[in-house]
């Protein structure tokens, strides 16, 4: 059983990543990695600082182009998409950035309305209703006219969540959703992530380093280290794994020159 109370391991793949290479200049960040993302699952991407978690997320979301390899969503290689195809792809995904990434000069409602209006998914007269629905889903109903500067850190994250699901995407990416928040607020966001999956049926990909979050929300875990995938599996499989980097991560042990198992 998964954290959300249902098994997702038999789902078909919504995304297939093959031989993905990502570089910043001459530095190879991700070195020929391959994996699938399953329909309806919550996949948590973990690893040490600088291991490439956010880089991978940005490539999956089509924000960066890889040096080599393919990323296929619903059978289509997003690397080769033209402008119209990429626009259609972006309509099917949502992104909740680490800091919320709200426009400070716009109200909460205007921030959430932005992707709805950009993609023209409903009649303009219905945008306000959709904004109200998304804010209600994240527990912030009635704050449409509030400015981001008036919100707490946790509320900013929730608005970011609402914007990420504004277009009813099939896949939602979350980059460190609990970063910088207290444990109670973080736990609330974990429950909200589970709620989003339950109510929308979306596939969720979450970059996180929070052990409590991983234990609460993850259907599967993908661990990166030195540009490679050193573990991929369920939380139950992770608890049995002897992969040194994985054990170090879950046991909060400092780096002591550990050599990854099966490297």
Sine and cosine of phi, psi and omega as CSV:
sin_phi,cos_phi,sin_psi,cos_psi,sin_omega,cos_omega
0.00,0.00,0.53,-0.85,-0.03,-1.00
-0.99,-0.13,0.10,-1.00,-0.03,-1.00
-0.87,0.50,-0.57,0.82,-0.03,-1.00
-0.99,0.14,-0.01,1.00,0.06,-1.00
1.00,-0.03,0.15,0.99,0.01,-1.00
-0.56,-0.83,0.54,-0.84,0.00,-1.00
-0.99,0.16,0.73,-0.69,0.00,-1.00
-0.87,-0.49,0.12,0.99,-0.18,-0.98
-0.96,0.28,-0.28,0.96,-0.02,-1.00
-1.00,-0.02,0.02,1.00,-0.04,-1.00
-0.91,0.42,0.47,-0.88,0.08,-1.00
-0.97,0.25,0.29,-0.96,-0.05,-1.00
-0.99,0.16,0.79,-0.61,0.15,-0.99
-1.00,0.02,-0.37,0.93,0.00,-1.00
-0.63,-0.78,0.61,-0.80,0.04,-1.00
-0.77,-0.64,0.90,-0.44,0.02,-1.00
-0.97,-0.26,0.80,-0.60,-0.06,-1.00
-0.73,-0.68,0.83,-0.56,0.12,-0.99
0.80,0.60,0.69,0.73,-0.07,-1.00
-0.97,0.24,0.81,-0.59,0.06,-1.00
-0.86,-0.51,0.81,-0.59,0.00,-1.00
-0.81,-0.58,0.74,-0.67,-0.04,-1.00
-0.77,-0.64,0.49,-0.87,0.27,-0.96
-0.89,-0.46,0.98,-0.20,-0.11,-0.99
0.91,0.41,-0.80,-0.60,0.02,-1.00
-1.00,0.02,-0.12,0.99,-0.05,-1.00
-1.00,0.04,0.85,-0.52,0.05,-1.00
-0.99,0.11,0.88,-0.47,-0.02,-1.00
-1.00,-0.04,-0.68,0.74,0.05,-1.00
-0.80,-0.60,0.81,-0.59,-0.20,-0.98
-0.90,-0.44,1.00,-0.01,0.11,-0.99
0.83,0.55,0.86,0.51,0.01,-1.00
-0.99,-0.16,0.51,-0.86,-0.02,-1.00
-0.66,-0.75,0.68,-0.73,0.06,-1.00
-0.17,-0.98,0.20,-0.98,0.07,-1.00
-0.90,-0.43,0.43,-0.90,0.17,-0.98
-0.92,-0.40,0.81,-0.59,-0.11,-0.99
-1.00,-0.03,0.54,-0.84,-0.02,-1.00
-0.87,0.50,0.79,-0.61,0.08,-1.00
0.98,0.17,-0.01,1.00,-0.03,-1.00
-1.00,0.06,0.27,-0.96,0.24,-0.97
-0.95,-0.32,0.94,-0.34,0.00,-1.00
-0.98,-0.20,0.86,-0.50,0.04,-1.00
-0.99,-0.16,0.81,-0.59,0.06,-1.00
-0.99,-0.16,0.85,-0.53,-0.08,-1.00
-0.79,-0.61,0.12,-0.99,0.02,-1.00
0.53,-0.85,0.14,-0.99,-0.02,-1.00
-0.95,0.32,0.19,-0.98,0.03,-1.00
-0.87,0.50,0.71,-0.70,0.03,-1.00
0.98,0.19,0.20,0.98,-0.05,-1.00
-0.99,0.13,-0.18,0.98,0.04,-1.00
0.95,-0.33,0.23,0.97,-0.05,-1.00
-0.87,0.48,-0.81,0.59,-0.03,-1.00
-0.93,0.36,-0.57,0.82,0.07,-1.00
-0.86,0.52,-0.71,0.70,0.03,-1.00
-0.89,0.46,-0.70,0.72,0.00,-1.00
-0.86,0.51,-0.70,0.72,-0.03,-1.00
-0.92,0.39,-0.54,0.84,0.09,-1.00
-0.94,0.34,-0.66,0.76,0.02,-1.00
-0.89,0.46,-0.58,0.82,-0.02,-1.00
-0.99,0.12,0.00,1.00,0.03,-1.00
0.98,0.19,0.24,0.97,0.00,-1.00
-0.99,0.12,-0.37,0.93,0.05,-1.00
-0.75,-0.67,0.52,-0.85,0.06,-1.00
-0.98,-0.17,0.70,-0.71,-0.04,-1.00
-0.97,0.26,0.31,-0.95,0.10,-1.00
-0.96,0.26,-0.50,0.87,0.03,-1.00
-0.31,-0.95,0.29,-0.96,0.05,-1.00
0.99,-0.15,0.04,-1.00,-0.04,-1.00
-0.79,-0.61,0.52,-0.85,0.13,-0.99
-0.77,-0.64,0.95,-0.31,-0.04,-1.00
-0.95,-0.31,0.82,-0.57,0.16,-0.99
-0.93,-0.38,0.81,-0.59,-0.01,-1.00
0.80,0.61,0.59,0.81,0.07,-1.00
1.00,0.06,-0.14,0.99,-0.05,-1.00
-0.97,-0.23,0.76,-0.65,0.01,-1.00
-0.98,0.22,0.94,-0.33,-0.07,-1.00
-0.94,0.35,-0.33,0.94,-0.01,-1.00
-0.91,0.42,-0.54,0.84,-0.08,-1.00
-0.99,-0.16,0.15,0.99,-0.08,-1.00
-0.94,0.34,0.59,-0.81,0.13,-0.99
-0.99,0.11,-0.03,-1.00,-0.11,-0.99
-0.88,0.48,-0.68,0.73,0.00,-1.00
-0.92,0.40,-0.66,0.75,0.01,-1.00
-0.91,0.41,-0.63,0.78,0.01,-1.00
-0.92,0.38,-0.59,0.81,0.05,-1.00
-0.90,0.44,-0.67,0.75,0.03,-1.00
-0.91,0.42,-0.62,0.79,0.04,-1.00
-0.90,0.44,-0.70,0.71,-0.04,-1.00
-0.90,0.44,-0.43,0.90,0.07,-1.00
-0.93,0.37,-0.44,0.90,-0.08,-1.00
-1.00,-0.06,-0.03,1.00,0.01,-1.00
-0.81,-0.58,0.33,-0.94,0.11,-0.99
-0.73,-0.69,0.45,-0.89,-0.02,-1.00
-0.72,-0.70,0.79,-0.61,0.13,-0.99
-0.95,-0.33,0.96,-0.27,-0.08,-1.00
-0.97,0.24,0.35,-0.94,-0.13,-0.99
-0.83,0.56,-0.74,0.68,-0.06,-1.00
-1.00,-0.05,0.19,0.98,-0.06,-1.00
1.00,0.00,-0.65,0.76,0.07,-1.00
0.80,0.60,0.64,0.77,0.05,-1.00
-0.99,0.15,0.47,-0.88,0.09,-1.00
-0.99,0.12,0.91,-0.42,-0.11,-0.99
-0.92,0.39,-0.37,0.93,-0.01,-1.00
-1.00,0.08,-0.04,1.00,-0.03,-1.00
-0.90,-0.44,0.49,-0.87,0.06,-1.00
-0.94,0.35,0.21,-0.98,0.07,-1.00
-0.83,0.56,-0.73,0.68,0.00,-1.00
-0.88,0.48,-0.65,0.76,0.00,-1.00
-0.92,0.40,-0.59,0.81,0.06,-1.00
-0.88,0.47,-0.69,0.73,-0.03,-1.00
-0.96,0.28,-0.55,0.83,-0.01,-1.00
-0.94,0.35,-0.40,0.92,-0.13,-0.99
-0.81,0.58,-0.82,0.58,-0.01,-1.00
-0.92,0.38,-0.49,0.87,0.03,-1.00
-0.90,0.43,-0.71,0.70,0.00,-1.00
-0.94,0.34,-0.62,0.78,-0.02,-1.00
-0.87,0.50,-0.66,0.75,-0.06,-1.00
-1.00,-0.03,-0.13,0.99,0.05,-1.00
0.84,0.54,0.68,0.73,-0.13,-0.99
-0.99,0.13,-0.31,0.95,0.05,-1.00
-0.66,-0.75,0.26,-0.97,0.11,-0.99
-0.86,0.52,0.67,-0.75,-0.02,-1.00
-0.78,0.63,-0.50,0.86,-0.01,-1.00
-0.93,0.36,-0.26,0.96,-0.05,-1.00
-0.98,-0.20,-0.08,1.00,-0.05,-1.00
-0.86,0.50,-0.71,0.70,-0.01,-1.00
-0.86,0.52,-0.61,0.79,0.02,-1.00
-0.91,0.41,-0.67,0.74,0.02,-1.00
-0.90,0.44,-0.64,0.77,0.03,-1.00
-0.88,0.48,-0.70,0.71,0.03,-1.00
-0.87,0.50,-0.66,0.75,-0.01,-1.00
-0.90,0.43,-0.71,0.71,-0.03,-1.00
-0.92,0.39,-0.64,0.76,0.04,-1.00
-0.91,0.41,-0.62,0.78,0.05,-1.00
-0.89,0.46,-0.62,0.78,-0.02,-1.00
-0.88,0.47,-0.59,0.81,-0.03,-1.00
-1.00,-0.09,0.18,0.98,0.09,-1.00
0.98,0.18,0.41,0.91,-0.04,-1.00
-0.81,-0.59,0.53,0.85,0.01,-1.00
-0.85,0.53,0.67,-0.74,0.03,-1.00
1.00,-0.03,0.01,1.00,-0.04,-1.00
-0.98,-0.21,0.34,0.94,-0.07,-1.00
-0.83,0.56,-0.60,0.80,-0.09,-1.00
-1.00,-0.08,0.13,0.99,0.02,-1.00
-0.98,0.17,0.58,-0.82,0.08,-1.00
-1.00,0.04,0.53,-0.85,0.01,-1.00
-0.82,0.58,-0.55,0.84,-0.01,-1.00
-0.91,0.42,-0.28,0.96,-0.01,-1.00
-1.00,-0.02,0.00,1.00,-0.09,-1.00
-0.98,-0.20,0.46,-0.89,0.15,-0.99
-0.97,0.24,0.19,-0.98,0.01,-1.00
-0.86,0.51,-0.67,0.74,0.02,-1.00
-0.91,0.41,-0.59,0.81,0.02,-1.00
-0.93,0.36,-0.61,0.79,0.07,-1.00
-0.86,0.51,-0.68,0.74,0.03,-1.00
-0.88,0.47,-0.66,0.75,-0.01,-1.00
-0.91,0.42,-0.64,0.77,0.07,-1.00
-0.89,0.46,-0.65,0.76,0.07,-1.00
-0.86,0.51,-0.64,0.77,0.06,-1.00
-0.88,0.47,-0.72,0.69,-0.02,-1.00
-0.87,0.50,-0.66,0.75,0.01,-1.00
-0.92,0.39,-0.59,0.81,-0.04,-1.00
-0.91,0.41,-0.42,0.91,0.00,-1.00
-0.95,-0.31,0.24,0.97,-0.08,-1.00
-0.87,0.49,-0.56,0.83,-0.05,-1.00
-0.99,-0.14,0.26,0.97,-0.04,-1.00
0.82,0.58,0.82,0.57,-0.06,-1.00
-0.94,0.33,0.36,-0.93,0.03,-1.00
-1.00,0.06,-0.42,0.91,0.05,-1.00
-0.74,-0.67,0.73,-0.69,0.03,-1.00
-0.82,-0.57,0.73,-0.68,0.02,-1.00
-0.96,-0.28,0.74,-0.67,0.04,-1.00
-0.86,-0.51,0.84,-0.55,0.01,-1.00
-0.97,-0.24,0.96,-0.29,0.02,-1.00
0.73,0.68,0.88,0.47,-0.08,-1.00
-0.89,0.47,-0.42,0.91,-0.05,-1.00
-0.98,-0.20,0.08,1.00,-0.08,-1.00
-0.86,0.51,0.78,-0.63,0.09,-1.00
0.98,0.20,0.16,0.99,-0.05,-1.00
-0.94,-0.33,0.41,-0.91,0.03,-1.00
-0.96,0.29,0.30,-0.95,-0.09,-1.00
-0.86,0.51,-0.60,0.80,-0.03,-1.00
-0.93,0.37,-0.71,0.71,0.04,-1.00
-0.90,0.44,-0.65,0.76,0.02,-1.00
-0.88,0.47,-0.67,0.74,0.01,-1.00
-0.90,0.44,-0.59,0.80,0.05,-1.00
-0.90,0.44,-0.62,0.78,0.03,-1.00
-0.94,0.35,-0.58,0.81,0.08,-1.00
-0.86,0.51,-0.71,0.71,0.01,-1.00
-0.91,0.42,-0.56,0.83,0.03,-1.00
-0.93,0.37,-0.62,0.78,0.06,-1.00
-0.88,0.48,-0.69,0.72,0.05,-1.00
-0.89,0.45,-0.62,0.79,0.02,-1.00
-0.90,0.43,-0.67,0.74,0.02,-1.00
-0.87,0.49,-0.70,0.71,0.02,-1.00
-0.89,0.45,-0.68,0.73,-0.04,-1.00
-0.91,0.42,-0.68,0.73,-0.10,-1.00
-0.99,0.16,-0.50,0.86,-0.09,-1.00
-0.97,-0.25,-0.40,0.92,-0.08,-1.00
0.96,0.29,0.20,0.98,-0.03,-1.00
-0.94,0.34,0.39,-0.92,0.18,-0.98
-1.00,0.04,0.74,-0.67,-0.07,-1.00
-0.87,-0.49,0.72,-0.69,0.06,-1.00
-0.87,-0.49,0.87,-0.50,-0.15,-0.99
-0.83,-0.55,0.88,-0.48,0.17,-0.99
-1.00,0.07,0.83,-0.56,-0.02,-1.00
-0.42,-0.91,0.39,-0.92,0.14,-0.99
-0.85,-0.53,0.11,0.99,-0.06,-1.00
-1.00,0.06,0.90,-0.43,-0.04,-1.00
-0.89,0.46,-0.65,0.76,0.01,-1.00
-0.88,0.48,-0.64,0.77,0.02,-1.00
-0.90,0.43,-0.70,0.71,-0.01,-1.00
-0.86,0.51,-0.71,0.70,-0.02,-1.00
-0.91,0.40,-0.49,0.87,-0.06,-1.00
-0.99,0.11,-0.65,0.76,-0.20,-0.98
-0.93,-0.36,-0.35,0.94,-0.22,-0.98
-0.96,0.27,0.77,-0.64,0.26,-0.97
-1.00,0.05,-0.65,0.76,0.10,-1.00
-0.65,-0.76,0.35,-0.94,-0.03,-1.00
-0.81,-0.58,0.73,-0.68,0.13,-0.99
-0.89,-0.46,0.86,-0.51,0.00,-1.00
-0.94,-0.34,0.77,-0.64,0.05,-1.00
-0.97,-0.23,0.57,-0.82,0.13,-0.99
-0.39,-0.92,0.81,-0.58,0.02,-1.00
0.78,0.63,0.69,0.72,0.10,-0.99
0.99,0.16,0.06,1.00,-0.03,-1.00
-0.83,-0.56,0.36,-0.93,0.16,-0.99
-1.00,0.06,0.89,-0.45,-0.01,-1.00
-0.98,-0.18,-0.24,0.97,0.10,-1.00
-0.39,-0.92,0.62,-0.78,0.19,-0.98
-0.52,-0.86,0.84,-0.54,-0.02,-1.00
0.11,-0.99,-0.13,-0.99,-0.02,-1.00
-0.98,0.21,0.28,-0.96,0.10,-0.99
-0.84,0.55,-0.60,0.80,0.03,-1.00
-0.90,0.45,-0.66,0.75,0.05,-1.00
-0.92,0.39,-0.57,0.82,0.04,-1.00
-0.90,0.43,-0.62,0.78,-0.02,-1.00
-0.92,0.40,-0.41,0.91,0.00,-1.00
-1.00,-0.10,-0.25,0.97,-0.09,-1.00
-0.93,0.36,0.59,-0.81,0.07,-1.00
-0.97,-0.24,0.20,0.98,0.07,-1.00
-0.83,0.56,0.87,-0.49,-0.11,-0.99
-0.85,0.53,-0.67,0.74,-0.01,-1.00
-0.91,0.42,-0.62,0.79,0.03,-1.00
-0.91,0.42,-0.70,0.71,0.02,-1.00
-0.89,0.45,-0.66,0.75,0.03,-1.00
-0.87,0.50,-0.69,0.73,-0.02,-1.00
-0.89,0.46,-0.75,0.66,-0.07,-1.00
-0.97,0.24,-0.34,0.94,0.00,-1.00
-0.98,-0.21,0.12,0.99,0.07,-1.00
0.84,0.54,0.59,0.81,-0.02,-1.00
-1.00,-0.03,0.61,-0.79,0.03,-1.00
-0.94,0.34,0.33,-0.94,-0.01,-1.00
-0.95,0.32,0.83,-0.56,0.02,-1.00
-0.77,-0.64,0.66,0.75,0.03,-1.00
0.95,0.32,0.57,0.82,-0.02,-1.00
-0.92,0.40,0.72,-0.69,0.10,-0.99
-0.99,-0.14,0.86,-0.52,-0.03,-1.00
-0.86,0.51,0.61,-0.79,0.06,-1.00
-0.94,0.35,0.63,-0.78,0.06,-1.00
0.90,0.44,0.37,0.93,0.03,-1.00
-0.95,0.32,0.00,0.00,0.00,0.00
